[in-house]
Amino acid sequence: LIRQLIRRSLPRDIHDYALDGVCHALDGIHVLDVVKTGGSKTTYISGYVIALQELAKLPETPSQDQNKPSRALNISALAINKDTLRAAGQQNQNLWNTAASPTVSRLLLSPEQLASKNFSTFITNKIVFSRIVALIVDEIHLILSWGGPRFRVAFRDIGTVLHRLPRHTTGLTATPAAGEEVPKLMRILGLKPWLFCVPSTLQPSARITIYLKPGSLCSTNASTVGQNYNLSFGH
C-alpha cells in the first residue's frame, strides 16, 4: 500500500530497503539506516514525507471521500538559517512567526538555530509543539566530523533535540557511515538499538538498518499530518 501511495510522486520506484525504513518510521519507530553512497538515501526523507501526505488524504469513511475534493500533493516548507533570517530582517519579516503558521508543514533548520532563544520559544508554543510529528536529519554523520569544538559545535545540539520534542516524534535518517561511527551516533542521539537488519545477500554491503526502540512513543497520527511539522536539519 505504501509503495503504491508514494510511487506516483517519485521519479523512480523506491528501493525495498528504503521502503522498509519508511514503513517502520510511519509506525513511530526511529530509523537510522546505513546506506552506501549512491544508495538513494534521499528517498527515505522524500518517501516518508510523501507517505504522510498521502495517508492524510485517505478518507475515514467512503461517504466522507465523496464530500472532499481531490487535493494535489503539496508540501509547504520554510528554511531558517542565518542567511534567510538576515534576508527576512531586511524586509521586516519574522520567520519564526511565519514558521508557526498552520500553512507550514516542513521546517528546515540549520544546527545553529537549535540553541537559539527563538527556537526554544518556538517549540514551547503549545500549538506548535502539538503539531511536531517527525525529526529528519540529513547527513547525520557530519555530527562526528563537523561537530568538533574547532568547527561547528552546533552539530552536537542535534543529538539532544529529539528529547525536547513531543514523545510521539519519530526520528528518521540515513547515512553512509558504518563501523564504529554508528554506535557513536547512537550515543550522541541518546538512543539504544532495538533490532539490527544485516545487509541482504542480493545486495552485499548495501545497507544496515538500526531500528531504535521508541519506548513509550506512540505511532504517528497520519490522519492529521497535513497540519503537522516535519523538522529537518542539515548543513
C-alpha positions as CSV (number, residue, x, y, z in Angstrom):
1,L,0.0,0.0,0.0
2,I,2.7,2.5,1.0
3,R,4.7,1.7,-2.2
4,Q,1.6,2.4,-4.2
5,L,0.9,5.7,-2.4
6,I,4.4,7.1,-3.0
7,R,5.2,5.6,-6.4
8,R,3.2,8.3,-8.3
9,S,5.2,11.1,-6.7
10,L,8.7,9.7,-7.1
11,P,10.7,9.8,-10.3
12,R,11.5,6.0,-9.9
13,D,10.4,3.2,-7.7
14,I,11.7,3.2,-4.2
15,H,14.2,0.5,-3.1
16,D,12.8,-2.3,-0.9
17,Y,15.2,-1.4,2.0
18,A,14.2,2.3,1.8
19,L,10.5,1.3,1.8
20,D,11.1,-0.9,4.8
21,G,12.7,2.1,6.7
22,V,9.8,4.4,5.7
23,C,7.2,1.9,6.9
24,H,8.9,1.5,10.3
25,A,9.1,5.3,10.6
26,L,5.4,5.5,9.9
27,D,4.8,3.1,12.7
28,G,6.6,5.5,15.1
29,I,9.9,3.6,15.3
30,H,13.1,5.7,15.0
31,V,15.2,4.6,12.0
32,L,18.9,5.0,11.4
33,D,19.8,3.4,8.1
34,V,23.3,2.9,6.9
35,V,23.3,3.0,3.1
36,K,26.2,3.1,0.7
37,T,26.9,6.2,-1.3
38,G,24.6,6.4,-4.3
39,G,22.1,4.2,-2.4
40,S,19.2,6.7,-2.7
41,K,19.3,7.9,0.9
42,T,17.1,10.9,0.0
43,T,14.2,8.6,-0.8
44,Y,13.9,7.9,2.9
45,I,13.1,11.5,3.5
46,S,11.0,12.1,0.4
47,G,9.2,8.8,0.7
48,Y,8.4,9.3,4.3
49,V,7.0,12.8,3.8
50,I,5.1,11.8,0.7
51,A,3.6,8.8,2.5
52,L,2.4,11.0,5.4
53,Q,0.8,13.5,3.0
54,E,-0.9,10.7,1.0
55,L,-2.2,8.9,4.2
56,A,-3.7,12.2,5.3
57,K,-5.8,12.2,2.2
58,L,-7.3,8.8,2.9
59,P,-11.0,9.1,4.0
60,E,-12.2,7.8,7.3
61,T,-15.4,6.6,5.5
62,P,-16.4,6.3,1.9
63,S,-19.1,8.9,2.2
64,Q,-16.5,11.3,3.6
65,D,-14.5,10.8,0.4
66,Q,-17.4,11.9,-1.7
67,N,-17.6,15.2,0.1
68,K,-13.9,16.0,-0.3
69,P,-12.3,17.2,-3.5
70,S,-9.1,15.6,-4.6
71,R,-6.0,17.5,-3.4
72,A,-2.7,17.5,-5.2
73,L,0.5,16.7,-3.1
74,N,1.7,20.0,-1.6
75,I,4.4,20.2,1.0
76,S,4.9,23.7,2.3
77,A,8.5,24.2,3.6
78,L,10.3,27.0,5.3
79,A,14.1,27.3,5.7
80,I,15.5,29.1,8.8
81,N,19.2,29.8,8.9
82,K,21.5,32.8,9.3
83,D,21.0,33.8,5.6
84,T,17.3,33.5,5.4
85,L,16.9,35.3,8.8
86,R,19.1,38.2,7.5
87,A,17.1,38.5,4.3
88,A,13.8,38.4,6.2
89,G,15.1,41.0,8.6
90,Q,15.8,43.4,5.8
91,Q,12.2,43.0,4.8
92,N,11.0,43.5,8.4
93,Q,9.7,39.9,8.4
94,N,9.8,37.5,11.3
95,L,10.5,33.9,10.0
96,W,9.7,32.3,13.4
97,N,6.2,33.9,13.3
98,T,5.8,32.5,9.8
99,A,7.0,29.1,10.9
100,A,4.2,29.0,13.5
101,S,1.6,29.4,10.7
102,P,-0.6,26.3,10.1
103,T,0.3,26.5,6.4
104,V,3.9,25.5,7.0
105,S,4.3,21.7,7.2
106,R,8.1,21.3,7.0
107,L,10.7,23.4,8.8
108,L,14.3,23.3,7.5
109,L,16.7,24.4,10.2
110,S,20.5,24.9,10.4
111,P,22.0,23.3,13.5
112,E,22.9,26.7,14.9
113,Q,19.2,27.5,15.4
114,L,18.8,24.7,17.9
115,A,20.5,26.6,20.7
116,S,18.7,29.9,19.9
117,K,16.1,31.6,22.1
118,N,13.8,31.8,19.2
119,F,13.8,28.0,18.7
120,S,13.2,27.4,22.4
121,T,10.3,29.9,22.3
122,F,9.0,28.3,19.1
123,I,8.8,24.7,20.5
124,T,7.3,25.8,23.8
125,N,4.3,27.2,21.9
126,K,1.6,24.6,22.8
127,I,0.0,24.7,19.3
128,V,3.4,24.3,17.6
129,F,4.5,21.6,20.0
130,S,1.4,19.5,19.3
131,R,2.0,19.7,15.6
132,I,5.5,18.3,15.6
133,V,5.4,14.7,14.2
134,A,8.9,13.9,12.9
135,L,12.6,14.7,13.2
136,I,14.5,14.2,10.0
137,V,18.3,14.7,10.0
138,D,20.2,14.9,6.7
139,E,23.8,13.8,6.5
140,I,23.8,12.8,10.2
141,H,27.4,11.5,10.1
142,L,28.5,15.2,9.9
143,I,27.8,15.3,13.6
144,L,31.0,13.4,14.1
145,S,33.2,15.1,11.5
146,W,31.9,18.7,11.7
147,G,30.7,18.8,15.3
148,G,34.1,19.3,16.9
149,P,35.0,22.4,19.1
150,R,37.1,23.9,16.3
151,F,34.4,23.9,13.6
152,R,30.6,23.8,14.1
153,V,30.0,22.6,17.6
154,A,26.3,23.3,17.0
155,F,26.0,20.0,15.2
156,R,26.2,18.3,18.6
157,D,23.0,20.0,19.5
158,I,21.2,17.7,17.1
159,G,21.9,14.9,19.5
160,T,19.7,16.4,22.2
161,V,16.9,18.0,20.2
162,L,14.8,14.8,20.0
163,H,14.4,14.8,23.7
164,R,13.0,18.3,23.6
165,L,10.2,17.3,21.2
166,P,6.9,15.5,21.8
167,R,7.1,11.9,22.9
168,H,5.4,10.8,19.7
169,T,8.0,12.4,17.5
170,T,9.7,9.8,15.1
171,G,13.3,10.2,14.2
172,L,14.4,9.3,10.6
173,T,17.8,9.5,8.9
174,A,20.1,7.6,6.5
175,T,23.9,7.8,6.4
176,P,26.9,6.2,4.6
177,A,28.7,6.0,7.9
178,A,29.5,2.5,9.1
179,G,31.6,0.6,11.6
180,E,32.4,2.4,14.9
181,E,30.7,5.6,13.7
182,V,27.2,4.1,14.0
183,P,27.3,3.4,17.8
184,K,28.9,6.8,18.3
185,L,26.0,8.5,16.6
186,M,23.5,6.5,18.6
187,R,25.2,7.5,21.9
188,I,25.1,11.2,20.8
189,L,21.4,10.8,20.0
190,G,20.8,9.0,23.3
191,L,19.2,6.0,21.6
192,K,19.7,2.3,22.0
193,P,19.3,-0.4,19.3
194,W,16.2,-2.5,19.2
195,L,16.8,-4.5,16.0
196,F,19.6,-4.8,13.6
197,C,19.0,-5.8,9.9
198,V,22.1,-7.1,8.2
199,P,22.8,-6.5,4.5
200,S,20.8,-8.5,2.0
201,T,22.6,-11.4,0.2
202,L,21.3,-9.9,-3.0
203,Q,22.9,-6.5,-2.3
204,P,26.0,-7.2,-0.2
205,S,27.3,-4.2,1.8
206,A,24.3,-2.2,0.6
207,R,22.7,-1.3,3.9
208,I,22.4,-1.9,7.6
209,T,19.2,-0.8,9.3
210,I,19.0,0.0,13.0
211,Y,15.5,0.3,14.4
212,L,15.6,2.4,17.6
213,K,13.0,1.4,20.1
214,P,10.7,4.3,20.8
215,G,9.8,3.2,24.3
216,S,6.5,4.9,25.2
217,L,6.4,6.8,21.9
218,C,3.0,6.3,20.1
219,S,2.5,5.9,16.4
220,T,2.3,8.8,14.0
221,N,-1.2,10.2,13.7
222,A,-1.2,10.3,9.9
223,S,-4.8,11.5,9.7
224,T,-3.8,15.0,10.9
225,V,-0.3,15.1,9.3
226,G,-1.5,17.9,7.0
227,Q,-1.4,20.2,10.0
228,N,1.9,18.8,11.4
229,Y,5.6,19.7,11.2
230,N,8.5,17.7,9.8
231,L,11.6,19.2,11.4
232,S,14.6,18.8,9.2
233,F,18.2,19.6,10.0
234,G,21.1,19.7,7.5
235,H,24.3,21.6,6.7
